[in-house]
């Protein structure tokens, strides 16, 4: 992250801290600013985690290719009928290696999250990476991430079995293995990195809130068309630290949560510094609908009804049906 981006992010997080001291839900603009500030930190950290994952995959590829050559003894010969994935890929050994390789970058993501959480909670303490709570949170994320070697093993097994069934020779199998790892390095590594970064960052935030004496936090989604329906449903939901939200996750990317709720999650958390005592602020959906209704007449006059609806849907990152419901609510 550039120094300018770091300054902007820090200012945004200070505003997050100010927002949290209010007695009501944050406004739509404040919510968007909070999410963008936290996402900028996670986005800046993700590449280092991805590089660690890709480096691990490159070593796995080289090891598998060497093992295949050793099993075949001679290039261009048929694949030995007894060749199995267990002979070329020791999954438990790779899990242990992944634990060691991935922990440093994931620990940095957790530290970033702790710093962000401490800032948004107005806490001036210091992170203790050796504390039991932090070590346990880090271990959860690293262990889950290292288990991705099991998926690699399963994909390799299918590749080997299919090559044997088709009568491919060793050279053809080696080509398929290179293709498999190339695809994983390009696509799957990014997914693993994004998921692990979010899990570690948000675990760090939770520990910062705990250190600051905060008891509750609020789920924060990006509120665009890419957000899972289940995460849209819990946007703004408040839970005690350690208590699962209604989607089964203790925090975004929770290693113990369902995979369908955690993979590629972009959500975040905000601390609840004070219980709401006044009437709740207008919901973000209400604010969005107000904007749609206010802008529609001029847009309709300028471009016609259909184009105006499409323009508003794009502006608000929602569907045309949502725009129509805002303009013409059913009773």
C-alpha positions as a printed NumPy array, in Angstrom:
array([[  0.   ,   0.   ,   0.   ],
       [  1.38 ,   3.457,  -0.868],
       [  1.962,   5.971,   1.92 ],
       [ -0.921,   8.097,   0.598],
       [ -3.26 ,   5.105,   0.572],
       [ -2.149,   4.236,   4.093],
       [ -2.925,   7.77 ,   5.292],
       [ -6.362,   7.703,   3.681],
       [ -7.107,   4.306,   5.165],
       [ -6.022,   5.437,   8.62 ],
       [ -8.248,   8.521,   8.396],
       [-11.154,   6.377,   7.279],
       [-10.644,   4.008,  10.188],
       [-10.577,   6.941,  12.604],
       [-13.932,   7.957,  11.203],
       [-15.073,   4.379,  11.793],
       [-14.163,   4.861,  15.462],
       [-16.219,   8.041,  15.609],
       [-19.155,   6.324,  13.909],
       [-19.125,   3.522,  16.467],
       [-19.605,   5.925,  19.364],
       [-22.976,   7.038,  17.98 ],
       [-26.182,   5.636,  19.431],
       [-27.634,   4.476,  16.128],
       [-26.843,   2.443,  13.043],
       [-24.329,   4.23 ,  10.785],
       [-25.647,   6.082,   7.767],
       [-25.323,   4.584,   4.283],
       [-22.306,   6.78 ,   3.488],
       [-20.603,   5.99 ,   6.788],
       [-21.237,   2.283,   6.258],
       [-19.703,   2.388,   2.767],
       [-16.673,   4.289,   4.051],
       [-16.145,   1.819,   6.894],
       [-16.328,  -1.19 ,   4.567],
       [-13.991,   0.401,   2.005],
       [-11.411,   1.273,   4.674],
       [-11.334,  -2.243,   6.086],
       [-11.384,  -3.876,   2.65 ],
       [ -8.396,  -1.758,   1.564],
       [ -6.314,  -3.288,   4.342],
       [ -7.343,  -6.841,   3.456],
       [ -6.774,  -6.24 ,  -0.256],
       [ -3.271,  -4.938,   0.454],
       [ -2.368,  -8.063,   2.457],
       [ -3.912, -10.717,   0.183],
       [ -1.084, -10.815,  -2.434],
       [  1.521, -11.883,   0.14 ],
       [ -0.697, -14.764,   1.242],
       [ -1.31 , -15.706,  -2.399],
       [  2.413, -15.743,  -3.134],
       [  2.977, -18.133,  -0.226],
       [  0.221, -20.436,  -1.521],
       [  1.617, -20.359,  -5.061],
       [  5.142, -21.131,  -3.831],
       [  3.781, -24.149,  -1.978],
       [  1.947, -25.319,  -5.094],
       [  5.101, -25.007,  -7.219],
       [  7.008, -27.24 ,  -4.825],
       [  4.152, -29.727,  -4.786],
       [  4.144, -29.827,  -8.601],
       [  7.891, -30.444,  -8.776],
       [  7.67 , -33.164,  -6.132],
       [  4.778, -34.955,  -7.868],
       [  6.473, -34.872, -11.288],
       [  9.685, -36.279,  -9.796],
       [  7.742, -39.037,  -8.04 ],
       [  5.907, -39.955, -11.271],
       [  9.204, -40.2  , -13.152],
       [ 10.683, -42.37 , -10.408],
       [  7.658, -44.688, -10.473],
       [  7.798, -45.041, -14.262],
       [ 11.609, -45.329, -14.442],
       [ 11.564, -44.366, -18.114],
       [  9.93 , -41.537, -20.05 ],
       [  7.5  , -42.417, -22.831],
       [  6.479, -45.695, -21.191],
       [  2.929, -46.564, -20.136],
       [  1.859, -45.443, -16.682],
       [  2.342, -48.27 , -14.15 ],
       [ -1.095, -49.793, -13.439],
       [ -0.437, -49.688,  -9.707],
       [  0.36 , -45.963,  -9.655],
       [ -1.78 , -44.145,  -7.083],
       [ -1.908, -40.649,  -5.69 ],
       [ -0.541, -41.894,  -2.388],
       [  2.698, -42.888,  -4.131],
       [  3.343, -39.376,  -5.483],
       [  1.657, -37.029,  -2.999],
       [  2.046, -37.476,   0.782],
       [ -0.877, -35.339,   1.894],
       [ -0.019, -35.357,   5.602],
       [  3.543, -34.261,   4.877],
       [  2.271, -31.439,   2.662],
       [ -0.192, -30.335,   5.343],
       [  2.688, -30.063,   7.812],
       [  4.746, -28.123,   5.278],
       [  1.811, -25.824,   4.537],
       [  1.409, -25.087,   8.234],
       [  4.993, -23.845,   8.392],
       [  4.956, -22.014,   5.042],
       [  1.651, -20.183,   5.345],
       [  1.719, -19.152,   9.003],
       [  3.958, -16.036,   8.597],
       [  1.804, -14.331,   5.956],
       [ -1.438, -15.307,   7.678],
       [ -0.068, -13.998,  10.978],
       [  0.578, -10.653,   9.258],
       [ -3.055, -10.552,   8.101],
       [ -4.188, -11.222,  11.66 ],
       [ -1.935,  -8.427,  12.929],
       [ -3.405,  -6.06 ,  10.318],
       [ -6.889,  -6.97 ,  11.536],
       [ -5.932,  -6.442,  15.161],
       [ -4.534,  -2.994,  14.351],
       [ -7.696,  -2.064,  12.44 ],
       [ -9.931,  -3.35 ,  15.228],
       [ -7.951,  -1.503,  17.889],
       [ -8.155,   1.701,  15.872],
       [-11.882,   1.474,  15.242],
       [-12.385,   0.671,  18.949],
       [-10.148,   3.601,  20.005],
       [ -7.871,   1.2  ,  21.878],
       [ -4.227,   2.132,  22.437],
       [ -2.895,  -1.237,  23.587],
       [ -0.464,  -3.521,  21.788],
       [ -0.969,  -6.88 ,  20.101],
       [  0.434,  -9.863,  21.994],
       [  1.058, -12.485,  19.317],
       [  1.999, -14.992,  21.997],
       [ -1.252, -14.742,  23.93 ],
       [ -3.269, -17.938,  24.087],
       [ -6.324, -16.384,  22.402],
       [ -4.303, -14.988,  19.488],
       [ -2.324, -18.202,  18.99 ],
       [ -5.534, -20.243,  18.971],
       [ -7.202, -17.901,  16.473],
       [ -4.135, -18.013,  14.212],
       [ -3.898, -21.796,  14.456],
       [ -7.531, -22.179,  13.383],
       [ -6.989, -20.206,  10.194],
       [ -3.628, -21.75 ,   9.321],
       [ -4.83 , -25.292,   9.933],
       [ -7.907, -24.836,   7.768],
       [ -5.844, -23.264,   4.977],
       [ -3.269, -26.069,   5.115],
       [ -6.045, -28.63 ,   4.642],
       [ -6.445, -27.377,   1.074],
       [ -3.713, -29.944,   0.31 ],
       [ -6.451, -32.542,   0.687],
       [ -8.301, -30.963,  -2.234],
       [ -5.063, -31.018,  -4.232],
       [ -4.677, -34.728,  -3.457],
       [ -8.228, -35.455,  -4.624],
       [ -7.731, -33.567,  -7.886],
       [ -4.448, -35.37 ,  -8.492],
       [ -6.104, -38.726,  -7.845],
       [ -8.735, -38.026, -10.507],
       [ -6.051, -36.883, -12.964],
       [ -3.975, -40.041, -12.466],
       [ -6.975, -42.382, -12.615],
       [ -8.27 , -40.813, -15.805],
       [ -4.841, -40.985, -17.471],
       [ -4.525, -44.684, -16.62 ],
       [ -8.038, -45.432, -17.906],
       [ -7.221, -43.69 , -21.197],
       [ -3.925, -45.534, -21.615],
       [ -1.828, -42.369, -21.518],
       [  1.929, -42.635, -21.146],
       [  4.074, -41.012, -18.459],
       [  4.832, -37.941, -20.567],
       [  1.132, -37.297, -21.158],
       [  0.441, -37.682, -17.443],
       [  3.212, -35.203, -16.636],
       [  1.612, -32.704, -19.014],
       [ -1.761, -33.142, -17.305],
       [ -0.168, -32.646, -13.894],
       [  1.518, -29.423, -15.048],
       [ -1.811, -28.197, -16.419],
       [ -3.595, -29.045, -13.175],
       [ -1.106, -27.164, -11.009],
       [ -1.047, -24.258, -13.444],
       [ -4.807, -23.885, -13.164],
       [ -4.66 , -24.156,  -9.39 ],
       [ -1.927, -21.539,  -9.143],
       [ -3.859, -19.099, -11.308],
       [ -7.322, -19.529,  -9.824],
       [ -7.487, -21.588,  -6.688],
       [ -4.512, -19.89 ,  -5.045],
       [ -6.303, -16.529,  -5.233],
       [ -9.445, -17.991,  -3.665],
       [ -7.439, -19.622,  -0.868],
       [ -5.568, -16.367,  -0.234],
       [ -8.667, -14.174,  -0.162],
       [-10.481, -16.575,   2.147],
       [ -7.516, -16.973,   4.512],
       [ -6.819, -13.228,   4.61 ],
       [-10.399, -12.41 ,   5.535],
       [-10.493, -15.161,   8.159],
       [ -7.246, -14.016,   9.783],
       [ -7.979, -10.29 ,   9.518],
       [-11.407, -10.603,  11.096],
       [-10.096, -12.962,  13.798],
       [ -7.553, -10.236,  14.576],
       [-10.316,  -7.661,  14.809],
       [-12.224,  -9.844,  17.26 ],
       [ -9.148, -10.174,  19.479],
       [ -8.635,  -6.389,  19.39 ],
       [-12.246,  -5.829,  20.409],
       [-11.79 ,  -8.333,  23.225],
       [ -8.591,  -6.618,  24.388],
       [-10.422,  -3.276,  24.327],
       [-13.144,  -4.641,  26.599],
       [-15.812,  -4.514,  23.894],
       [-18.517,  -7.133,  24.281],
       [-20.368,  -6.953,  20.958],
       [-19.692,  -6.427,  17.259],
       [-21.738,  -5.789,  14.126],
       [-21.612,  -7.614,  10.769],
       [-20.675,  -5.331,   7.881],
       [-21.362,  -6.366,   4.279],
       [-20.387,  -4.53 ,   1.081],
       [-24.067,  -4.222,   0.078],
       [-23.58 ,  -4.851,  -3.61 ],
       [-24.967,  -7.434,  -6.021],
       [-22.101,  -9.866,  -5.293],
       [-22.926, -10.289,  -1.598],
       [-24.409, -13.657,  -0.624],
       [-28.104, -13.508,   0.237],
       [-27.332, -14.924,   3.679],
       [-24.8  , -12.145,   4.299],
       [-27.181,  -9.453,   3.087],
       [-29.677, -10.82 ,   5.588],
       [-27.281, -10.405,   8.535],
       [-25.834,  -7.043,   7.5  ],
       [-25.96 ,  -4.922,  10.658],
       [-26.675,  -7.922,  12.899],
       [-25.118,  -7.615,  16.367],
       [-23.661, -10.513,  18.354],
       [-21.532, -10.971,  21.465],
       [-17.888, -11.782,  20.752],
       [-17.519, -15.515,  20.184],
       [-21.232, -15.986,  19.481],
       [-22.163, -17.158,  16.002],
       [-24.157, -14.896,  13.725],
       [-27.294, -16.425,  12.23 ],
       [-25.311, -17.766,   9.228],
       [-23.259, -19.963,  11.571],
       [-20.058, -17.879,  11.51 ],
       [-18.467, -16.191,  14.516],
       [-16.862, -13.672,  12.153],
       [-16.466, -13.29 ,   8.356],
       [-14.332, -16.154,   7.051],
       [-14.683, -18.109,  10.323],
       [-12.666, -21.355,   9.842],
       [-15.322, -23.287,  11.759],
       [-18.165, -21.928,   9.61 ],
       [-19.749, -23.593,   6.577],
       [-17.603, -23.323,   3.425],
       [-20.555, -21.84 ,   1.562],
       [-20.509, -18.924,   4.002],
       [-16.771, -18.281,   4.089],
       [-15.087, -18.841,   0.709],
       [-14.253, -15.477,  -0.924],
       [-16.209, -13.595,   1.741],
       [-15.627,  -9.824,   1.625],
       [-17.566,  -8.878,   4.744],
       [-16.082,  -7.321,   7.858],
       [-16.907,  -6.353,  11.449],
       [-17.387,  -3.167,  13.403],
       [-17.308,  -2.875,  17.198],
       [-20.43 ,  -1.87 ,  19.079],
       [-19.194,   0.664,  21.596],
       [-22.534,   1.643,  23.03 ],
       [-25.984,   0.12 ,  22.933],
       [-28.54 ,   2.1  ,  20.964],
       [-30.795,   4.07 ,  23.297],
       [-32.418,   6.371,  20.795],
       [-34.744,   5.41 ,  17.971],
       [-32.852,   3.462,  15.293],
       [-31.642,   5.377,  12.289],
       [-33.34 ,   4.78 ,   8.992],
       [-32.253,   1.461,   7.49 ],
       [-29.804,   1.448,   4.595],
       [-32.513,  -0.025,   2.377],
       [-34.783,   2.878,   3.274],
       [-32.011,   5.357,   2.473],
       [-31.397,   3.638,  -0.861],
       [-35.092,   3.711,  -1.749],
       [-35.269,   7.405,  -0.855],
       [-32.393,   8.135,  -3.244],
       [-34.063,   6.134,  -6.004],
       [-37.359,   7.977,  -5.603],
       [-35.627,  11.366,  -5.494],
       [-33.549,  10.787,  -8.629],
       [-36.147,   9.009, -10.758],
       [-38.297,  11.947, -12.016],
       [-35.361,  13.839, -13.558],
       [-33.867,  10.69 , -15.06 ],
       [-37.202,   9.617, -16.524],
       [-37.614,  13.041, -18.112],
       [-34.085,  12.834, -19.519],
       [-33.933,   9.254, -20.819],
       [-37.301,   7.596, -20.456],
       [-38.682,   5.141, -17.908],
       [-36.788,   1.938, -18.84 ],
       [-33.398,   3.623, -19.206],
       [-33.955,   5.545, -15.965],
       [-34.65 ,   2.324, -14.059],
       [-31.548,   0.677, -15.527],
       [-29.428,   3.708, -14.626],
       [-30.656,   3.675, -11.024],
       [-30.056,  -0.074, -10.741],
       [-26.448,   0.453, -11.83 ],
       [-25.948,   3.391,  -9.466],
       [-27.251,   1.49 ,  -6.458],
       [-25.761,  -1.922,  -7.399],
       [-29.158,  -3.558,  -7.281],
       [-31.609,  -5.138,  -9.707],
       [-34.168,  -3.335, -11.848],
       [-36.858,  -5.153,  -9.842],
       [-35.512,  -3.586,  -6.642],
       [-35.706,  -0.134,  -8.241],
       [-39.309,  -0.766,  -9.313],
       [-40.268,  -1.903,  -5.799],
       [-38.776,   1.307,  -4.386],
       [-40.681,   3.437,  -6.889],
       [-43.966,   1.556,  -6.727],
       [-44.145,  -0.358,  -3.43 ],
       [-46.894,  -2.93 ,  -3.184],
       [-49.259,  -2.753,  -0.278]])
